[in-house]
Amino acid sequence: MSLLTVKGVHKQYATTHAVNDVNFSVEPGEIFALLGPNGAGKTSTVRMLIGLTEPDRGEIRYQSQHGERAQISADELGYLPEERGLYQDQKIIDVLIYLAQLRGVRRAAARNAALPWLERFGLADRAKEKVSALSKGNQQKIQLIAALQHQPRMLVLDEPFSGLDPVNQEMVLDLLRELRSKGTTILLSAHQMALVERLADRILLMNHGRRVLFGSMSELRAASGLSLSLRLEYLQPAPAIESLRQSGVVDVFADGEFSRQLILASDAALNDLLRRLGDGPTLRSVHSEAIGLHDIYLRAVGNPYQDDEK
Amino acid sequence: MTQTADKSRLNSAPLKQNSALNPVSLWTVARFEFLRYFKWKHELINVVILIGLTALVQGGGAMMQWAKSREHFEVAVIDGQAMPVKYGESGRLTLLRAEARERAARAADVDAGRLDGLLEISTDKTATLLVNQEPTWKAELDSHLKSARLEQELLKRGIAHDDFEQWQQAIKIDQQYSPNARQPASGGSRAIATALTIFSLMGVMTCFAYFFVSITSEKQQRVSELVVSAIPYQTWIDGKLLGLTGHGLKTMLTWCLYGWLGLLAVSRFNPGSSDVLAAVSWSLVIAALLFALGGMLFWNTVMAAIAASIDDPNSSTRGSLMFLPMLFFMIVFPGLDAPENVVMQVLSWLPFSSMAAMPARVAHGIVPWWQVLASFLLLVASIMLMRRYASRIFRAGMLFYGKEASWKQIWQWARQAN
């Protein structure tokens, strides 16, 4: 049984249809990613999921430990909002205890829960400092701790990687995998395609408030009609982009004077294509890899800079 | 994506609404909000600063009195009318008799600073005073001349000075009350009622300041989503109301403590002043405290709504609304000594001002008990009503970023049903 079910949900603001007939479900213990460009409707969806706003139409159902509910209960939910915010003038440990108490944890237990997390994030010795003394990245860690310290069944993370350096992004990646292995269901929205691709079990791609693609990475690849990304390095100046648009080639990108990237359709005949490429300037190397989320994303939502790059 | 102003509309109202209040969450919020601005160290420093300032003011005043008493001025008097001026030293002033022929010599003394003034009495109504700088002793000289003129008039009419003094004594009135009279509280109780009114204004202003800072900073620091994803809006605003009203009470009671300690200190030197405490009507004090608490809660609900509608406290003009309760207090203060007038009666019923006006009426014993009770119940009902509307505005305002809500929007939020 799905932990969360979203059926035909709409959300309209004064000038925007932010969420337009969105359907999906989140299974227990999976990492589910919401993707989309700015204004795609991700945050509006998240806000409805956690009960900050209500849908104009449609239904959201949550399978709580106490039965089916329209809303996730506070103690079962961990939430990292996109709009980061903490009480800047308060001590770090006091803020963490307060936020845990609001989710039903007793004061003493909240302290005991917060300290190991501060230790893990390397902030234990700063527990009694004011939040304002921390860097933006460290405040981000405190927010993450606030979201997960009470061991929620479901963790909703809006842009969990923003503001973190690559080392800390990897740490968060490992942490989320660890939580998944312990049974926590995670729903996240993010822009970092490479990280999402490595982490998410299933992905919902949104654009203009609508569902564009939905499923696992392999399902997304199949649905996108793309298979491979081919990187061509030439010893001489690379041929014009238009000349590379051949049968089976969905898209061509220039990457400097001596390099081109080809996105191939799933039914592309690779032998024929390589033979034709051999007729052109001398190739130094050909590198192929399965199509990534980044390319699927650009293909699905459109790349406003694509024309400039070509 | 931020829920910016252009994207918000009425049907985007938050879902978490007035679900049943959880007392544990309520207490957690109230405790946090109170402790957020309560620091023992700061409180003690404030006490030390206050004692220091009081000592400075008192010490400065005493030094000023001492310095004034050390001053001495000499004025020569040419009296053409033979007024019964008392020559010689009296307080800071010494009057010296002078003849008309000495006029030039004495004037030269004034100009050289050897004399502080030369007074020439021309008629019983006019005189000329020559000085070489502004005379700070002129009030004392006026008093001397007034007495001299009075003595002259009494002599003319053959009236003895003692008789005249006696006629000026007030008639001693023995005031008695009819059996069903509403007797006023003692002078001490009235003084304490007035003090409590002033202290409750300080409490309200304290609450306002904390509400303004608390709510606008939460909006600016984007804490709202984190909190309302965990607890209902109603719990949040109620917790804030309790916690920050606690600050108002703390301010009020702290000043009561200062006042009491001050009175105890004064009574060591002036035994009669301890009667003020002994004659206190505790029922009046309790009534004043209840009205103060109710008034603070009422104004705090108003402030919560106003603060939630502010986007940027640095540019908002709504900060000036903080002075709204002060306005009502300013209207009430002139009526504290005569609280039986019709304006005070009306003000003692209005929830905006009853916290100030009703205790004053009670202290004067002119208000039936049922009016006190009815006014208090009206205040409680107004708090409940304001809480309802304030929480709607708070709910919508706390996630309204990007621009300040218009008064029309605030009105729409307030009307929006839960």
Interface residues (C-beta under 8 A of the other chain):
Chain A: K11 Q12 Y13 A14 T15 T16 A18 N38 G39 G41 K42 T43 S44 R47 M48 I50 G51 L52 T53 E54 D56 Q71 A74 L77 Y79 P81 E82 E83 R84 G85 L86 Y87 Q88 D89 Q90 Y98 L99 Q101 L102 R103 G104 Q143 A146
Chain B: M1 T2 Q3 D6 K7 S8 R9 N11 S12 A13 P14 L15 K16 V24 S25 T28 V29 F32 R36 S217 E218 Q221 R222 V223 S224 E225 L226 V227 V228 S229 A230 I231 L399 Y401
